[in-house]
Amino acid sequence: MKKLLLSVCLLSFLAIVLILNGGCSTTSGGGGTTTSFAVTSTAFTNGGAIPTAYAYTSITGGLNTSLPLSWSDAPSGTNYFAIHMVDTSASFSNFCHWMVINIPSTIESLAAGASQSSMPTGSSELYNNYGEYGYGGPAPPSGEGAHNYVITIYALSGTLSFSVDNPTYAEFTTAVAAKNLGSAAITGTFSD
């Protein structure tokens, strides 16, 4: 339990560092050299508010439309990408909103609404913490203020597989770490 708590604290610290440093530049997993691997969204800017249409359906006006994402300049040797969207706010303790694995390296974007309808061939969407496959948009409790949603694209050397379709946050990040060549993140906020 202490190890899990330490991991959560470390990942939260890293998310804060990404937010404070603009969030889009990364370091590669191999040698620690700076790369230009970056992720953007046409729906919001890094640190900006996520529009209501991308929120979960429990939010008034929420359509649960998955976010449009684009990434570029992946590290050399990238064969696959994985996506992870997590609410890093303290009350949610890394609530997973979207986990996607095995996106071929030839893909560098996902259109708005791609989840469960037009995902790249070979990729797999896993269960989110709502207990549903695919994307589950922001839905923080009313009155808690803005929550931070960190969307990370991981450049991987190989495919990922899990014995279940609903790996925990720790299981996902452990599997990614074994094949991670680099990552890029963008953070959006949402409040109800």
Steps between C-alpha positions, in 0.01 A plus 500: 500500500787736583658424162174583320460822698859599417436428132184712502685787670787479251265498201304794644825692546600426140160619377546828689848544351354445153228757564748758626737442209241531225426131490582413143876442481630176637807298567558167341485188712834368382775752558327794660563724201251770417282432197238706322232231541180699555123459526234760424123521479281723285243496783713682761848634565737358757375613840171619352142397558359192329172594325179351642428286190796278601363451855323186617125477439421558870609862446239735353598541134753217519504280191790274604671570168863385517758775467676572171873441544807540280859410579828538315875438511486169685835356609692279260405133529133568579283212380178570692328768706285478810269769640404559857264771630487539876344740749791583730294700749543381857140391558512265201840340555588446132155420364555351152281653230659338194758231433595400148778260405674377185440797271731443201789746464365613163211670682561851636149622577152406612196697391239624746260217574737224385447291813290190427439608142814570298801387699807391302514137388689290753446735792297403807301716738489374857246552776500841667419553868133554412503127421451561125717436197662797336485867582321635805506878516554728797230503769636641824263534792314830509662754727852353497635758259717424200653155466815436295488243221839384374499333158826320433615342176766233552742399222563127539749251361242218493139404563332490838272225624310445823336190645184708553339790309492718809857538627552730794686827463808337658481196269470724194793724594718201593435334163569827317825557690643173370469615137495880528726698268351836596177676577322826433216645707240771485285609793146630486275618779129452559260605774127456547 
